[in-house]
Amino acid sequence: MPNLTVMHQDQLQPPYRGGQPVSSGPAVEDHGRVVTATMQAAAFYRQAQQAVDSAQMVTALRCAVNADPAFGLAVADLDAITQAPPGCISGHQMNWERHHIELVRTAAAGNVCRATDLLREHLASVGCDPLARRIVTDLRQRMGHPAGREDLDGPVPGCHPTW
């Protein structure tokens, strides 16, 4: 079990997009893709995407789920990272969210070869998805799977911190 730290919500930064505070419009993740969540939950999810370590990522995901318990993307990611049984995801998701959830849950179920293939397809479609990439890579390493044909352990796109 990873060593988790507690970060109070007042320590987390307010949501920003393009240098300006986010106050209206759809809820989006770090690359501007619409997410089916509240604005506050989306802001915490963006922080998880930008986290420099696992503790910050887990804390931000917990805050996202607390802010919006129906936020399937954050629920699936948190379950996979903490090795919790998969929680119920209800409601509607965007196409990219459904793909992300499927590949994360596939990896968490132990089918890392299939999850790696799904991740490659997902990244070809969306470009960058730091949490999906990190979750699959971490689970693959934890289970002792060697790198595939294309090494997913390689450099992360410059839009996200190095883990």
N, C-alpha and C positions, 0 to 999 in steps of 0.2 A: 504494500500500500504506500503510495507516494506521501511524502511529508507535506501536508497542506497548511497554508497560512491563511489567516483571516484578514481580509481587506474590507474596511468599512466603506459604505457607499459614498461618504463624504470625501474619501481619499481618491476616489475614481474621478477622472476628468469628465467635464460635460461633453456631450456629443458635438463633434465638429465635422464639417464636410467642406473641403476647399478653403479652410482657414476661417470659416464663419460658423457660428453656432447654428445647429439644426433646430428649426422651430416648426416647419410645416413641410408638407409633401409626404410622399410615401416613406415608410420605414425601409432603410437600405443597409446593406453590409458594407464592408470596407471598399469594395470595388464598384459600388453604386448599384448592385443588383438588388431588386426589391425583395424583401423578406416578409413573410406572413407573421408579423409580430408587432407589438406596440413600439412606439418610438424609443421608449426607455430600454426595453429589452434589446432592440436593435443596436442601441448605443453600447450596451454591455457586450453584445456579440462582437462589435467592431473592436472593442478592447481585447477580447479573447483572440481575435485574429492578429492583433498587433503585439500580443504578449511576448516577452523575451524568455520566459521560462514557464514550466508546467504549472507551478503554483499560481502564477498570475492568470494563466489561461483558465484553470479550474475555478478560481475565484470569480472571474468575470462571467464564466458560463453559469455558475450558480446564481449570480446576480441576475443574469438574463432569464433564467428559468423562474426565479422568484418574482421577477417583474411581469412575466407572462408565462404561466405554466403550460399554455397550449402552444408555445413556440417549439415546434417539432425539431427544428434544426439544432437548437441548443440542447434539447432533451436528449437527442440521439448522440450528440458529441459528448455530453457530460457522462452519459451511461457508458459509452465506449472507453473514455479516458479513465473513469473510476472503476471500470470492470463491474458495473452494476447490471443487474438483469434489465433487459430492454423495457423501458417504460412505454405506456400507451401514448401513441401519437394520434391525435384526432384533428379534424378540420382539414382544410385544403392547404396545399403547398404549391409553390411555383414549381415548374418543371425542374429547374436546376436544384431546388431544395430536395425534391423527391429523389433525384439521382444521388445527391450528396448523402442523404439518409440511408439509401439502399447500400451504398458502398461502405459507409461507416459501420452499419449493422452487420454487413457481410464480414468485414474484418474482425469485428468484435466477437462474432460467432466462431472465429477460428479459421475461416476460409480465406486466408490471406492471398493465395494465388488468384482467386476470383476477384477479391477486393482490389488487388493491384491492377488487374485488367480493367475493372470498372473505373478505377482512378485514372488510368491513362486515357480512357474514353472521355471521362468527365472533364479532365484538364484540357483535352483537345477541343472540347465544346465551350468551356467557360474561361479558359486561359489560366487563371490562378485561383486556387481555393486552398489557402494556407492550412486551415484546420483539417480538411479532408486529407491533404497530403501528410500532415504531421501525424494524424491518428493512424493512418495506414502504415506509414514508415515506422512509427514507434511500436505498433502491434506486431509488425513483421519482424523487427529486431528482437522484441521480447520473446517471440516464438521460435527464434533461431533460424529464420528463413534467410537464405542468401539473397543478394540482389538479383533482380530479374534481368531480362535482355537490356532494358533501359534502366539504369540505376536511379531509383527514386531518391537515394540518399545524396544525390548530387546537389549543386547549389540551388538555393531557393531564389525565386525571382527577386530582384532588387526592391520590390515594393513592400517587402516584409523583413522583420529583423531575423538575424541568424539565431537558430535555437541552439 
